[in-house]
Amino acid sequence: MIRLLTKGDLEQAATLAAMAYPGMQISGKEAQKTFIERLTAEIESENNLSYYGLFTEQDALVGMYKLHDLKGNINGKMIRIWGIGTVAVHFFYKKEGVAKRLLQHFHELAREENVGIVSLYPFNTSFYQKMGYGYGPTRYQYKLKPASFPSSGDRKKVVPLSPANEEEIVAVYNKFASMHHGMVERTWHERNLIKKKVSYYAGVYWEDELVGALAYTLQPVKDSHFLHHEMNILEWVWTKPSAFMDMCTWIHSQQDQVDRVYVRTHDESIIYQFEDPRNDSNRLIPSVYHEIGMVGTGVMYRISSIESFVEQTNFNSLDRPDSPVTIKLFVEDSFIQEQNGSYRLTFSEGCWSIAKSSLSREEVDVCIAVSDLSSWWMGCVSMEQLVQYGKVEVNNWPAKQLDRWLMPNAKPICLTPF
């Protein structure tokens, strides 16, 4: 049986989490107590979180997950996006389908709530791709000298912020989220991090409005003296380009104390803003390409309800056909069986709609796995690229045309951990 966790289940939940995630180091008595207190606060507070557990007939907890009910930007339209995290399976119940049952339950809840898209951060990307999750945007980590940052702004406009500025920090973050595809509005957990001052904050005002905010920590450079630091930028948002330049200039001025600055972003074009984007590895990629950073894959997306996704997003802000059209799709979805099959995606009178059909694979224009469909409709990969690499075949329509109608113009940005 899968049900919501209650306060009486939290000791079992803490034990389960300690075994499933030994790296959390919560197996000790005091660590367990602290973790239970955290879970108690999460389930008793008004927030966007819910914990579900899989129990045996003897009421033993053998698996659990945390549901995040989020509000995110899909190509300029704010809709519900669910995230799943803290997927934990009891050490003695591995390879018994527990994780599969938890994911099935999560998807069923999403479909009941008409949530069209869900997301997660994977412990194993191939495991979740088999369950229909498509790869999200790549994230880049740069390690830059402060002197590489532009210095044409006004560093004196950058001021320290504190937990007293919480509402202003949330407001500028949410405004940034409304401007960028893939962004999620500020969560209850993230608000708590501001309150607890787990990082420093700096910001820029314009006409009494906070228009830029930067969260960062300072850490000693390994094997160096106590006056030598690295700056780790945890979060960086702005709603005016001048605020970005002012914060860059402020970072530029920290050369006497900061050796390197860690910048993590989904935007590969940010390197064009820096004088020297090279990191400190001194390595070359043949023939002569200087190493500038690390790249990783993280957040993954899944269309949980094709009908709800089309209805709620209507492929907002994209090019529209000049006349009514119908695109015939076959979506391969072995994990949500009711989604597997053919569809007619129709544009008429300014709106897109989609409905199941009885067409065979041979009769459709596009046959695509739900994982690739999710990545495509989220703007992470184009149909043209999927065709180029042989993953998808398209009939009757140019792939570029389908991209103009159905693929967001920018790759998603996601700064929200869950």
RALIN-V724510 format. One record per backbone hydrogen bond with DSSP energy under -1.0 kcal/mol. CO is the residue of the C=O (numbers start at 1). NH is the residue of the N-H. Records with the same first field share a line. If there is no record, write none. Layout:
BEGIN
CO: NH + NH
END
This chain:
BEGIN
1: 55
3: 53
6: 9
7: 10
9: 13
10: 14
11: 15
12: 16
13: 17
14: 18
15: 19
16: 20
17: 21
21: 24
22: 25
28: 32
29: 33
30: 34
31: 35
32: 36
33: 37
34: 38
35: 39
36: 40
37: 41
38: 42
39: 43
40: 44
41: 45
45: 47
48: 69
50: 67
51: 5
52: 65
53: 3
54: 62
56: 59
60: 56
62: 90
63: 54
64: 88
65: 52
66: 85
67: 50
68: 83
70: 81
71: 185
72: 79
73: 182
74: 77
77: 74
79: 72
81: 70
82: 119
83: 68
85: 66
88: 64
90: 93
97: 101
98: 102
99: 103
100: 104
101: 105
102: 106
103: 107
104: 108
105: 109
106: 110
107: 111
108: 112
109: 113
110: 115
111: 114
116: 304 + 305
117: 82
118: 302
119: 84
120: 300
124: 128
125: 129
126: 130
128: 133
129: 132
134: 301
139: 296
140: 265
141: 294
142: 263
144: 261
145: 148
146: 149
148: 275
154: 157
155: 158
159: 203
162: 165
163: 166
165: 169
166: 170
167: 171
168: 172
169: 173
170: 174
171: 175
172: 176
173: 177
174: 178
180: 183
181: 413
183: 73
187: 191
188: 192
189: 193
190: 194
191: 195
192: 196
193: 198
200: 216
201: 161
202: 214
203: 159
204: 211
206: 209
209: 206
211: 239
212: 204
213: 237
214: 202
215: 234 + 235
216: 200
217: 232
219: 230
221: 224
225: 228
228: 221
229: 259
230: 219
231: 262
232: 217
235: 215
237: 213
240: 243 + 244
241: 245
242: 246
243: 247
244: 248
245: 249
246: 250
247: 251
248: 252
249: 253
251: 254
254: 257 + 258
257: 229
260: 231
261: 144
262: 233
263: 142
265: 140
267: 270
268: 271
269: 272
270: 273
271: 274
283: 291
285: 289
289: 285
291: 279
294: 141
296: 139
299: 136
300: 120
301: 134
302: 118
305: 309
306: 310
307: 311
308: 312
309: 313
310: 314
313: 316
315: 318
325: 347
327: 345
328: 365 + 366
329: 343
330: 368
331: 341
332: 370
336: 339
337: 340
341: 331
342: 357
343: 329
344: 355
345: 327
346: 353
347: 325
348: 351
351: 348
353: 346
355: 344
360: 363
365: 395
366: 330
368: 332
369: 373
370: 374
371: 375
372: 376
373: 377
374: 378
375: 380
376: 379
382: 386
383: 387
384: 388
385: 389
386: 391 + 392
387: 390
398: 402
399: 403
400: 404
401: 405
402: 406
403: 407
404: 319
END
